[in-house]
Structures are given as C-alpha cells and as structure tokens.
Amino acid sequence: MSRTLERSEKLTQEFNRYFPGGHSNFRAKMSAGRTKIFVTRCEGSHVWDVDGNEYIVYSGALGPTLLGFRNEKYIKELKNYLDVEAPTYGSSLLYREEDIELAKLLVKHIPCADEVKFCTSGSEAVQLAFRLSRAYTGKSRILRFDGHYHGWFDNVADMCAQPAPDSLSMPFPADTPEEHPMFTLGKSPWAKEESIVVPYNDFAALETVFKQYHGEIAIAHLEAMCSDNFCVHPVTGYLERLRELCDQYNVVLCFDEIVNSFRLNMGGAQAYLGVTPDISTVGKAISGGLPFAAVVGNKKVMDVFREKSVIGAGTYNGYGLGVKACTTAIKMYEENDFALLKHIAALQDTLLDGMVDICSQHHVELLIPEAPGIFYTVFGVKGGRKKVTDVSFLAEADFNFYDRVRFNLMNQGVILGMLGKWFIDGTHTMDDVENTLSAFESALTKTLSDSQ
C-alpha cells in the first residue's frame, strides 16, 4: 500500500533549506526515505502526518517515551503543574519539595544511588561523571569500551578499540573509519588522549589495561548492557571482574544507564545484571519525554560535590517541570506492581516470535539481538531471538535489505529506528503487534520481490 506524501515532500525540501543535517545528525540513516515525516498529532503509539497518514511508531523517540506519546495522565499532571508554577526557577536559586521526592525515588530503585545530581541531557551527565571521578581519584584517564555510546562530545565521539594497548604513547583508539556512524571531522586533536578504549568482554585486554594504566585511570565508563550497540550483553563474570579491578586500583566504576534506566529494568542494567557500580548516568525514560538526566551514586564518591571544589552547574538543573515529569513517570511505572514493564515484555514476545516465524516461512535469515523493551532486526544472519555477547555477526549482516524493509514498512504505516533498532513502549497494544506483523510480512514480501 503506497501512501500520499505530497505535502511531506514539499516540507522536506523547505526544511532542508534551513537545517543542514537535520536536528540530530549521524552517519547512520535516520529517516526511512528521502521524505521526512512531519507530525500533526499523536496518541499512544501512533502518530499522524501532514498528509493524513497514520503510523505505529517503534522508534521510542530514541528512548524516552516509555509511556508512549501524550499519555493522558502524564499530560494532565504537567498541565496541573503549569497552572500554578513556572517551568523553571533558576537552578539553586529556588527549590521545590518535589526535588526531594524525586531523589528518594531514584535512591529507591537504582542500586548504586545514595545521592543524586540533576542535569538536562545524557551527554551532559556523562561529562559530569568524568569530572567527578577525576576529582575523586586524582587521576585523569577514562577507560571506555569498544562500541559503547556515550554522547556526541569530542572525548567520547569514537567507539573503536585497539586490541590491547601496550604503551602510553598510543593507548587510544585508532582513527575511526569514515563509515562508522559516530565518525566526525572537527574533533579536538587532543580529545582522544583522555581515553583508553578496549574491546568489551575481553578478559585479557581488561587485565592488561588495569595492570599497565591503573595509575592513570580515573573512571571505567560503559553500558553494562549495550542498548546502543545491538544489545550486547556481558559474558559471565566480566562485570564482576571489572568491579574487582576498580576496587583494587581506586577506579570509579560508572554504568551509562541513559537508555537502560527504567526501560530495561526499574534499576537499569545494574539491577538487571546484578552488579553495582559506584555511580551511574541516567536519563531518557526517567522523565517520560522531557529533557532530564542525572548522575547518581554512592555517598563516598558523590560527596565530592559537597566540597564545592567540583562544579556541576546548569541553569536548568533540577528545573521544576522536568522534576514533575520525572516523579509522574516513575510513579506510573510503579503502578500495579510494574504492570507497564510486564505488558511490554508480553508484547515483545509475541512480536519477535511472529517476525521469526514470518522470516522462516519466507526463507529469510534473521537474527534478533534483544533485551527487555529493546531489540534489533539483523537480516542475513541466522539465529532468531538471542542475547548476544559480541557483534561478530555484523560481518554477515545485510543492512541494505533492512533499509528496504524499513522503507516498505513505512509505506505500510510502521516507523522504525536506524540500524535495525526497535523500542516497545507501554502504549503499544496487541492490536499494534498484530498489525505490525501483517505489515512486516507485506514489507518483506515486497522487498524480496523487488530484489528478484
């Protein structure tokens, strides 16, 4: 079924005139086609565009919309707040009682959290965690892990590792290949000197880097479950050994939970996997859709902020409307014994099993690396649903085929994210899943037909 996109095409041309690269630009393809989708209204898991087309959305707004779009209760709470209060009062000039309530909710659910520091974006939280860890340890370098995403700033805008650094003269990532989604010109030539990047799940590299550089490393920063890299899970014992090495050598262990917090588990990957870091960066689903993030952690590390020798400033840190959004969202996640997360799990089982069956019937190889609420569709690779511990399968992956399926799905009224990534939100329904499976089979059939 082809959809009319006449007005969308016109607006796309006009948009491109004013916004070079769009709002958020990566090398990975953000849109399914050349025409952008301009939304006029939304409800739950659905949006409608300027041409009147309706879509089921699985892009999750890149992670925040665990409650779906325009959740009635959520919106009502924000409206009630704005009826009597201001969006912001200026960070640390005026406070609200609800600041404390939100802190208590974070401490309640996130295992490492004794104290909290609010900010407004995930990228900002990551940089604040680096500064805090350097101040706490008196050391300077960041230990990062191959393929883990931590924002767009210069000192994290590369995700490639050398197998095992063996000298301080070059313990850093090689130049990122131009085809990599995070490759960018314009970075500071000194930024890479902040980091040592090693392969994930490689015990030998982990032991080597701590043995040789423990006197340099202030923080080990990673996605304990790589939601931004095909849901790569840690191998048995890897996080536990990392925890031991950080304790042994006075290195702050920090989990990047920007995507994982509240979506993967109420306590993030640390609760899901059972390993507790010293500090964590949290964001996205924390607020249900407004800009908000935080650094949370144990009292011993976080108390460095109390000394006022470490600055963590920002006009919107702890802004009132954002705090209201967070407390509202987290309380809604808690309702009826976390029914929302259980609902998402049931939908994911039905959707993924259905896609595996459809691909099997059409003799199409499909691997689905997954975690709760997040999964990827990788064509050209066998395996079905799977928890993966590396990305070696990418050598066989057919992303051109995915892009064509994604385009055909858009024409069937289903919107996906880039690089095969799907999010399931709490307002997706079983009807959505059934309609998506029907659209998936139609899109797959058309893609196969066009390939012949």
BADO-427266 format. One line per 8 residues: number of its first residue (from 1); for each residue x, y, z of C-alpha. Coordinates in nm, 3 decimals, decimal comma, padded with zeros to 5 digits. Layout:
BEGIN
NUM	X Y Z; ...
This chain:
BEGIN
1	00,000 00,000 00,000; 00,151 00,331 -00,112; 00,083 00,645 00,088; 00,036 01,002 -00,026; 00,327 01,221 00,085; 00,275 01,529 -00,129; 00,281 01,787 00,150; 00,556 01,600 00,335
9	00,777 01,614 00,025; 00,727 01,989 -00,005; 00,802 02,046 00,364; 01,110 01,825 00,342; 01,256 02,049 00,072; 01,182 02,359 00,279; 01,318 02,202 00,599; 01,644 02,104 00,429
17	01,684 02,465 00,319; 01,714 02,579 00,683; 01,851 02,279 00,877; 02,179 02,135 00,748; 02,196 01,772 00,858; 01,861 01,784 01,035; 01,818 01,829 01,409; 02,036 01,537 01,523
25	02,271 01,406 01,260; 02,464 01,080 01,249; 02,618 00,897 00,957; 02,358 00,625 01,007; 02,039 00,681 00,811; 01,779 00,841 01,039; 01,480 00,854 00,803; 01,341 00,557 00,612
33	01,326 00,754 00,285; 01,413 01,090 00,139; 01,088 01,238 00,266; 01,067 01,332 00,632; 00,756 01,266 00,835; 00,601 01,585 00,974; 00,368 01,507 01,263; 00,041 01,692 01,325
41	-00,089 01,484 01,617; -00,014 01,174 01,821; -00,181 00,932 02,056; -00,026 00,641 02,244; 00,197 00,456 01,999; 00,056 00,628 01,689; 00,130 00,949 01,500; -00,044 01,121 01,207
49	00,144 01,324 00,948; 00,058 01,636 00,749; -00,077 01,419 00,466; -00,319 01,239 00,699; -00,122 00,914 00,714; -00,131 00,714 01,037; 00,174 00,526 01,169; 00,260 00,286 01,450
57	00,592 00,407 01,593; 00,869 00,182 01,727; 01,147 00,439 01,746; 01,069 00,530 02,108; 01,174 00,892 02,044; 01,523 00,735 02,076; 01,431 00,604 02,421; 01,232 00,846 02,639
65	00,871 00,759 02,552; 00,817 00,456 02,774; 00,469 00,596 02,847; 00,402 00,646 02,477; 00,301 00,975 02,316; 00,072 01,217 02,502; -00,023 00,981 02,784; -00,341 01,132 02,931
73	-00,248 01,102 03,299; 00,107 01,222 03,239; -00,005 01,526 03,039; -00,270 01,612 03,298; -00,008 01,619 03,576; 00,216 01,850 03,374; -00,074 02,080 03,289; -00,180 02,096 03,655
81	00,176 02,189 03,746; 00,191 02,470 03,489; -00,140 02,608 03,614; 00,028 02,717 03,937; 00,406 02,706 03,888; 00,680 02,812 03,648; 00,872 02,575 03,419; 01,195 02,676 03,590
89	01,309 02,897 03,875; 01,683 02,902 03,811; 01,897 02,619 03,938; 01,996 02,651 04,309; 01,813 02,983 04,348; 01,476 02,840 04,444; 01,382 02,481 04,527; 01,074 02,262 04,543
97	00,974 01,988 04,784; 00,931 01,754 04,488; 01,310 01,769 04,428; 01,347 01,556 04,741; 01,066 01,325 04,636; 01,239 01,254 04,304; 01,573 01,192 04,475; 01,406 00,938 04,705
105	01,251 00,758 04,405; 01,589 00,731 04,234; 01,755 00,605 04,551; 01,472 00,355 04,595; 01,511 00,197 04,252; 01,874 00,235 04,144; 02,109 00,007 04,343; 02,414 00,237 04,341
113	02,223 00,552 04,431; 02,268 00,716 04,770; 02,281 01,073 04,637; 02,190 01,245 04,311; 02,292 01,537 04,089; 02,042 01,660 03,828; 02,124 01,786 03,478; 01,938 01,808 03,147
121	02,091 01,568 02,894; 02,266 01,234 02,881; 02,575 01,379 02,716; 02,600 01,636 02,995; 02,560 01,371 03,266; 02,845 01,167 03,116; 03,082 01,463 03,122; 02,983 01,542 03,479
129	03,058 01,182 03,578; 03,405 01,213 03,424; 03,477 01,534 03,616; 03,352 01,386 03,943; 03,566 01,073 03,902; 03,880 01,268 03,822; 03,830 01,482 04,130; 03,760 01,178 04,348
137	04,059 00,971 04,235; 04,310 01,239 04,147; 04,369 01,057 03,816; 04,288 01,168 03,463; 04,210 00,899 03,204; 03,879 00,746 03,103; 03,859 00,371 03,039; 03,595 00,307 02,775
145	03,481 00,004 02,581; 03,453 -00,071 02,212; 03,112 00,006 02,066; 02,962 00,177 02,372; 02,783 00,505 02,305; 02,817 00,796 02,548; 02,706 01,102 02,353; 02,846 01,333 02,091
153	03,118 01,524 02,277; 03,471 01,507 02,136; 03,613 01,285 02,408; 03,352 01,012 02,350; 03,274 01,051 01,979; 03,468 00,742 01,883; 03,381 00,386 01,969; 03,667 00,174 01,830
161	03,941 -00,003 02,022; 04,287 -00,136 01,970; 04,303 -00,499 02,087; 04,537 -00,425 02,381; 04,724 -00,102 02,447; 05,090 -00,164 02,524; 05,241 00,180 02,561; 05,138 00,519 02,683
169	05,248 00,665 02,353; 04,938 00,528 02,182; 04,686 00,374 02,423; 04,399 00,531 02,235; 04,155 00,438 01,957; 04,283 00,442 01,606; 04,111 00,690 01,376; 03,750 00,586 01,343
177	03,665 00,455 00,995; 03,465 00,706 00,793; 03,173 00,468 00,751; 03,122 00,441 01,128; 02,803 00,619 01,247; 02,997 00,824 01,503; 03,287 00,928 01,282; 03,313 01,306 01,267
185	03,550 01,570 01,146; 03,615 01,870 01,364; 03,709 01,693 01,686; 03,981 01,836 01,903; 04,307 01,658 01,817; 04,374 01,620 02,190; 04,036 01,472 02,284; 04,137 01,112 02,218
193	04,418 01,147 02,471; 04,161 01,140 02,751; 04,060 00,781 02,685; 04,185 00,428 02,668; 03,938 00,214 02,472; 03,946 -00,165 02,494; 03,730 -00,444 02,349; 03,425 -00,535 02,555
201	03,402 -00,885 02,705; 03,775 -00,941 02,653; 03,920 -01,051 02,988; 04,282 -01,041 02,868; 04,252 -00,681 02,746; 04,083 -00,585 03,072; 04,361 -00,734 03,284; 04,627 -00,574 03,063
209	04,485 -00,225 03,073; 04,446 -00,223 03,451; 04,790 -00,370 03,508; 04,962 -00,113 03,286; 04,749 00,200 03,336; 04,576 00,177 03,674; 04,778 00,477 03,788; 04,624 00,683 03,507
217	04,261 00,565 03,503; 04,003 00,766 03,699; 03,685 00,601 03,568; 03,570 00,293 03,384; 03,261 00,403 03,193; 03,041 00,163 02,997; 02,694 00,046 02,903; 02,672 -00,271 03,112
225	02,420 -00,392 02,854; 02,488 -00,217 02,525; 02,146 -00,089 02,427; 02,309 00,134 02,167; 02,516 -00,147 02,017; 02,285 -00,437 01,930; 02,204 -00,520 02,292; 02,542 -00,682 02,355
233	02,536 -00,847 02,699; 02,837 -00,906 02,923; 02,981 -01,257 02,928; 02,961 -01,442 03,258; 03,194 -01,294 03,515; 03,310 -00,996 03,309; 03,134 -00,720 03,503; 03,220 -00,890 03,829
241	03,589 -00,889 03,737; 03,568 -00,526 03,628; 03,413 -00,442 03,965; 03,702 -00,617 04,144; 03,968 -00,437 03,942; 03,807 -00,097 04,000; 03,802 -00,165 04,375; 04,162 -00,285 04,371
249	04,301 00,015 04,184; 04,080 00,301 04,308; 03,895 00,346 03,979; 03,535 00,472 03,980; 03,304 00,224 03,807; 03,026 00,405 03,619; 02,743 00,247 03,422; 02,590 00,453 03,143
257	02,219 00,391 03,207; 02,086 00,672 02,988; 01,885 00,429 02,776; 01,865 00,135 03,015; 01,728 00,309 03,323; 01,358 00,235 03,379; 01,323 00,077 03,034; 01,542 -00,230 03,078
265	01,455 -00,256 03,444; 01,346 -00,005 03,707; 01,702 -00,011 03,837; 01,868 -00,022 03,495; 02,131 -00,270 03,379; 02,284 -00,284 03,726; 01,963 -00,430 03,869; 01,905 -00,645 03,559
273	02,258 -00,792 03,571; 02,325 -00,783 03,944; 02,647 -00,578 03,950; 02,651 -00,243 04,130; 02,874 00,042 04,005; 02,990 00,338 04,211; 02,798 00,592 04,005; 02,562 00,591 03,708
281	02,434 00,831 03,446; 02,057 00,806 03,396; 01,818 00,979 03,157; 01,566 00,940 02,871; 01,279 00,736 03,024; 01,346 00,893 03,365; 01,113 01,179 03,266; 00,876 01,023 03,013
289	00,968 01,271 02,741; 01,111 01,599 02,872; 01,486 01,674 02,879; 01,623 01,540 03,207; 01,920 01,338 03,327; 02,116 01,275 03,643; 02,433 01,139 03,790; 02,356 00,910 04,084
297	02,594 00,719 04,304; 02,724 00,610 04,639; 02,779 00,867 04,909; 03,157 00,823 04,920; 03,202 00,939 04,560; 02,909 01,180 04,532; 03,008 01,370 04,845; 03,292 01,527 04,646
305	03,025 01,766 04,514; 02,961 01,885 04,871; 03,313 02,023 04,893; 03,227 02,281 04,625; 03,558 02,212 04,457; 03,380 02,030 04,173; 03,140 02,238 03,966; 02,827 02,078 03,819
313	02,634 02,383 03,705; 02,343 02,443 03,470; 02,054 02,687 03,453; 01,802 02,404 03,407; 01,946 02,155 03,657; 01,650 02,040 03,864; 01,403 02,260 03,673; 01,054 02,227 03,813
321	00,865 02,100 03,511; 01,128 01,834 03,450; 01,118 01,716 03,810; 00,738 01,693 03,790; 00,770 01,489 03,470; 01,016 01,251 03,638; 00,815 01,189 03,953; 00,499 01,144 03,749
329	00,661 00,900 03,507; 00,836 00,689 03,772; 00,519 00,660 03,981; 00,332 00,547 03,671; 00,597 00,282 03,604; 00,547 00,157 03,961; 00,169 00,121 03,930; 00,009 -00,221 03,975
337	00,335 -00,397 04,054; 00,515 -00,257 03,748; 00,240 -00,371 03,512; 00,370 -00,148 03,232; 00,703 -00,332 03,206; 00,525 -00,669 03,219; 00,293 -00,554 02,939; 00,592 -00,455 02,726
345	00,756 -00,795 02,784; 00,443 -00,979 02,668; 00,415 -00,767 02,353; 00,783 -00,819 02,276; 00,747 -01,198 02,300; 00,454 -01,200 02,058; 00,608 -00,957 01,811; 00,950 -01,120 01,797
353	00,821 -01,475 01,777; 00,594 -01,361 01,494; 00,876 -01,199 01,298; 01,095 -01,507 01,336; 00,812 -01,727 01,204; 00,744 -01,497 00,908; 01,111 -01,487 00,808; 01,133 -01,864 00,840
361	00,834 -01,908 00,608; 00,999 -01,680 00,351; 01,344 -01,840 00,394; 01,494 -01,511 00,515; 01,773 -01,528 00,771; 01,701 -01,310 01,075; 01,888 -01,251 01,400; 01,716 -01,053 01,676
369	01,960 -00,940 01,948; 01,736 -00,836 02,236; 01,693 -00,709 02,589; 01,373 -00,610 02,772; 01,195 -00,337 02,573; 01,475 -00,305 02,313; 01,574 -00,521 02,018; 01,736 -00,514 01,675
377	01,643 -00,686 01,350; 01,953 -00,806 01,164; 01,889 -00,962 00,824; 02,126 -01,204 00,656; 02,226 -01,371 00,984; 02,078 -01,688 01,134; 01,980 -01,716 01,497; 01,633 -01,579 01,567
385	01,588 -01,427 01,915; 01,915 -01,419 02,103; 02,114 -01,249 02,376; 02,444 -01,169 02,205; 02,782 -01,109 02,367; 02,966 -00,968 02,064; 02,891 -00,813 01,724; 03,087 -01,052 01,504
393	02,760 -01,123 01,321; 02,771 -00,775 01,166; 03,019 -00,903 00,908; 02,731 -01,100 00,754; 02,451 -00,850 00,817; 02,260 -00,708 00,521; 02,170 -00,352 00,621; 02,074 -00,263 00,266
401	01,799 -00,525 00,292; 01,694 -00,378 00,628; 01,674 -00,028 00,481; 01,445 -00,155 00,206; 01,225 -00,343 00,454; 01,217 -00,032 00,671; 01,108 00,183 00,376; 00,837 -00,066 00,279
409	00,721 -00,084 00,641; 00,688 00,294 00,648; 00,465 00,269 00,343; 00,262 00,012 00,540; 00,230 00,255 00,832; 00,508 00,134 01,065; 00,802 00,354 01,168; 01,132 00,203 01,287
417	01,459 00,347 01,411; 01,801 00,345 01,248; 02,034 00,044 01,223; 01,756 -00,204 01,287; 01,670 -00,079 01,636; 01,318 -00,111 01,781; 01,169 00,018 02,107; 00,844 -00,110 02,257
425	00,656 00,139 02,473; 00,382 00,091 02,728; 00,107 00,216 02,498; 00,172 -00,036 02,223; -00,114 -00,284 02,214; -00,166 -00,638 02,094; -00,359 -00,490 01,801; -00,049 -00,285 01,718
433	00,159 -00,602 01,727; -00,080 -00,794 01,503; -00,097 -00,505 01,255; 00,279 -00,473 01,264; 00,327 -00,843 01,188; 00,090 -00,813 00,894; 00,278 -00,507 00,769; 00,612 -00,682 00,828
441	00,512 -00,976 00,611; 00,388 -00,744 00,335; 00,707 -00,534 00,352; 00,925 -00,844 00,349; 00,739 -00,990 00,053; 00,772 -00,666 -00,144; 01,141 -00,637 -00,062; 01,204 -00,992 -00,178
449	01,000 -00,932 -00,494; 01,188 -00,612 -00,574; 01,518 -00,798 -00,529; 01,441 -01,051 -00,800
